[in-house]
Amino acid sequence: MNTHTAALMNTHTIDTNAPVISADAYDTTAFYTDAGAVPTVTNTTAPDAVALPSPGASTAQLLAAAQEAGRRSVPTPLAETALVARPLLRRAGLPVPDGPLSYTIAPELTIRYAHPAPSPVGSAGCLGDDNTLLVTGTLRRVPWARAATAVVVLATAPFGPVLFTLTPDQASLTPGANLAEEPRDDLHLATLEIPASHVRRISPELLDEARLRAALARSALIAGAAERCVDLTVAHTTARTQFGRPLSRFQAVKQEEARLIEETALVRTAVQAAAPLDPGGPAAHVVIAAAKTQASASAAEIARIAHQLHGAIGITQLNPLHLATTRLWSWRDEDGDETYWARRLARPLTATTLWPTLTTTP
């Protein structure tokens, strides 16, 4: 192992006395206080708090906050609120509610006009007196739906892509969770009327931007959780002794730690490449698709190495490692896994566009 890698390993420290938060201890109301101030996260697995970025924060600032939330396993939809829901509402021209927000892309919903207008052509109900909608169907695995003040829904209406908002109490909620026990709830809508004031027609480009924003937010969270795995693993192998010397002194352990740091650096670099970009801009597709492809592909390897070097203690509820690795396993598949985004990345690239895409600065 070279001196640069050793220096990287020595810079990673962690407070292993940080409290573990159980799934039933989520209290998202504590994360949002005065609507006119920048709220802070107070209930976290780290001793200090993560500030929720202001509405005018740059993409780089939002990514930094989301990455830190992922590193600390913060039990709140910070990334969903700051990187996805808020920007989409602003782009669509809808008011941004205070408090935690969530989102979902639901092309399978059945949507029709609540006030259909007569039409000389087309099927009945293809036109409406206004944009008031009747929505039927199920929004599946909505992140943090039970804790959100509003859910941003992107779907397809009779007139094309549409964005609207609803509150969880307007639907029948079936609780669910991912492997990390983060809420992933189903919302059942039975001919729910969405007022025209909560509905906006959107372009296909904004619908695609929503997918890119969701993937970028998840990639930033994965990058943070990967950093947490490095912190905990290096601390463990440094403190744990075997045969009279720390585990970190064994060559096989050094090699695995170096691989762990390398995979984490790949994810972090891929996410940072998107920081200067507008997720709605033309250059964002390739960079964000590459970031989510790399983040999802590395997540399993990062979790594997961390658990291998921790041994049996790493899978216990009392050890904080599981807070990071179960999130890695969950976030790897959410908002598109590596196969989905690798295909999205490769599809627009042909023999004539590949090299310019790789060599041109956005």
VENMO-V369751 format. One record per run of one state. SS is the DSSP state (@ for helix, = for strand, . for the rest). FROM is the first residue (numbers start at 1). TO is the last residue. If there is no record, write none. Layout:
SS_FROM_TO / SS_FROM_TO
This chain:
._1_2 / @_3_10 / ._11_22 / @_23_25 / ._26_27 / @_28_31 / ._32_39 / =_40_40 / ._41_50 / =_51_51 / ._52_58 / @_59_71 / ._72_77 / @_78_92 / ._93_100 / =_101_105 / ._106_109 / =_110_113 / ._114_115 / =_116_116 / ._117_127 / =_128_128 / ._129_132 / =_133_143 / ._144_144 / @_145_147 / ._148_149 / =_150_157 / ._158_159 / =_160_166 / ._167_167 / @_168_170 / ._171_171 / =_172_174 / ._175_176 / =_177_177 / ._178_182 / =_183_194 / ._195_195 / @_196_198 / =_199_201 / ._202_203 / @_204_239 / ._240_240 / =_241_242 / ._243_244 / =_245_246 / @_247_249 / ._250_250 / @_251_272 / ._273_283 / @_284_315 / ._316_320 / @_321_333 / ._334_337 / @_338_347 / ._348_353 / @_354_359 / ._360_362
